Amino acid sequence: MSRRRRSVGGGAEPRPSVAVTVTVAVTVAAAAAAAAWLRGGREAASRPRLLRAAELGRYRGGAGEPGLYLALLGRVFDVEAGRAHYARGRAYSGLAGRDASRAFVTGDFSRDGLSDDVSDFGPAQMLILRDWLLFYEENYAFVGKLIGRFYKENGEPTPALLRAEATMAQGVAARETEDGQKQQFPPCNSEWSSASPGRFWCSKQSPEGWPLLLPRFTNEEAEGD
């Protein structure tokens, strides 16, 4: 998909920015895909590294620190290649060395805003996080999992992650519905003025052979008898 770019601040880092009826099969498929992916379906075959919050906190990219990492929904990425954006003193330094999933949606970089608590997020907000996860998967190296809110000591998902997966799947299904509606009912426009008859037209890409023109009325006909 064409990534929907979304901004969480003022830096220059590239960022990621719903069939008319969604059947049960589509919803189940979306849920399964989101779950498999969040649980590491795309990561390396080797056992992922498990980090604790204190260890991740050392990876802020400063002098003498071992590297530059950030976590999103408990998945840890090496963002050394984006040092210009994530290192200490840079626009997105607050995201480094922690899981600040909430801030990716809210844009709140305060102490309270840099949190991994997304329990109150709805499908649309979780869809934004999914876009961000795809962005990091495509641009940065996956390191491992953060033990805490989203992953247990053994690397298995927590109930919080399972809830996030379910809400994310709802967002995916909603996006698919919206995209299907746009294909079946392309955007339309209308035009009317007192000096000319009104007209109504839609995208020429419609399989039904649109554009369509509404019947033309004179001003007197439009106003009624």
ZAMIPA-349687 format. One record per residue (C-alpha): residue in three letters; x, y, z. Coordinates in steps of 0.2 Angstrom, whole numbers, plus 2048, in hexadecimal, padded with zeros to 3 digits. Layout:
BEGIN
ALAXYZ/...
% end
This chain:
BEGIN
MET800800800/SER8058127FE/ARG80B81680F/ARG800824817/ARG80D83081F/ARG809836830/SER81284383A/VAL81684284D/GLY82185184E/GLY82B85E844/GLY83A85483D/ALA83D84E82C/GLU83C83B82E/PRO831833821/ARG82182D829/PRO812822826/SER80882D827/VAL7C980781B/ALA7B17EB7FF/VAL7A17F3805/THR79D7E5811/VAL7AB7DD81B/THR7A87CB81D/VAL7AD7C182C/ALA7BA7B8822/VAL7C27C981D/THR7C27CE830/VAL7C97BE836/ALA7D77BF828/ALA7DB7D082D/ALA7DC7CC83F/ALA7E77BD83C/ALA7F37C7831/ALA7F57D583D/ALA7F87C884B/ALA8057BE842/TRP80E7CD83D/LEU80E7D684E/ARG8147C5856/GLY8237C584A/GLY81D7BD83A/ARG82A7C8830/GLU8387C783C/ALA8487BD83A/ALA8477AA83D/SER8537AB84B/ARG84C7AE85D/PRO8497C085F/ARG8527C986D/LEU8487CD87D/LEU84C7DE885/ARG8467E6895/ALA8417F8897/ALA8517FC8A0/GLU85C7F5893/LEU8537FD885/GLY85580E88E/ARG86880D88B/TYR86580D878/ARG863820876/GLY87182386A/GLY87C82E875/ALA88E82D878/GLY89381D880/GLU88281587E/PRO881804874/GLY87580A866/LEU865812861/TYR855808863/LEU84380C865/ALA833801868/LEU822801861/LEU8147F6868/GLY8237EC870/ARG82D7E9860/VAL83E7F0861/PHE8477F8852/ASP8597FE84F/VAL857810849/GLU869814848/ALA867817835/GLY85B82583A/ARG86782D847/ALA86483E840/HIS85283C846/TYR853832856/ALA86383585E/ARG86484086E/GLY86085286A/ARG85784E85A/ALA844850856/TYR83F83F85A/SER84C83B868/GLY83D838874/LEU83882886B/ALA84982086D/GLY84D81487B/ARG83B81187F/ASP82A80B879/ALA82181B876/SER81381386B/ARG806820871/ALA81082F86B/PHE810828859/VAL7FE82C858/THR7FB83A864/GLY80B844860/ASP80C847873/PHE81F847877/SER81D84C889/ARG822840897/ASP811839899/GLY80E839886/LEU81D82E883/SER81481E888/ASP81180D882/ASP7FF80D888/VAL7F380C879/SER7E5803882/ASP7D981187E/PHE7DD81286C/GLY7CF80D85F/PRO7D180584E/ALA7D6815845/GLN7E4819851/MET7EA807851/LEU7EA80883E/ILE7F681683F/LEU80280C84A/ARG8017FE83E/ASP80780A830/TRP81580F83B/LEU81A7FD83F/LEU81A7F982C/PHE82580982A/TYR832803837/GLU8317F1830/GLU8367F881F/ASN843804824/TYR84C7FE834/ALA8527EE83B/PHE8487E4847/VAL8517E0857/GLY8457D7862/LYS8377D986F/LEU8357E487E/ILE82F7DA88D/GLY8217E4896/ARG8107EA890/PHE8107E087F/TYR81C7D1882/LYS81E7C5890/GLU82F7BF897/ASN82F7B188A/GLY82B7BC87B/GLU8197B787A/PRO80B7C4877/THR8027CB886/PRO7F07CE887/ALA7F37E1884/LEU7FB7DC873/LEU7ED7D086F/ARG7E07DE872/ALA7EB7EA867/GLU7EB7DD859/ALA7D87DB859/THR7D67EE859/MET7E37F084B/ALA7DA7E2841/GLN7CA7ED842/GLY7D37FB83B/VAL7DA7F182D/ALA7C87EB828/ALA7C17FC829/ARG7CF80381D/GLU7CB7F4811/THR7B87F9812/GLU7BC80B80E/ASP7C8807800/GLY7BA7FB7F8/GLN7AD8097FA/LYS7B88157F1/GLN7BB8087E2/GLN7A88057E1/PHE7A28177E4/PRO7B08227DD/PRO7B08347E3/CYS7A48407DB/ASN7A28527D9/SER79485E7D6/GLU7928707CF/TRP78487C7CF/SER78288F7CC/SER77389A7C9/ALA77A89E7B8/SER77C88C7B2/PRO77387B7B4/GLY77B8707C1/ARG7858607BD/PHE78B8517C7/TRP79A8467C2/CYS7A58387C9/SER7B68307C5/LYS7B88297B4/GLN7C081A7BC/SER7B08137C1/PRO7AC8027BA/GLU79A8087B8/GLY79F8147AA/TRP79D8247B4/PRO79E8337B3/LEU78B8367B5/LEU7828467B2/LEU77284A7BC/PRO7638507B3/ARG7658637B0/PHE75986E7B7/THR7558807B4/ASN75588C7C3/GLU74288C7C3/GLU7418797C3/ALA74D8787D1/GLU7438837DC/GLY73387A7D8/ASP72187F7D3/
% end
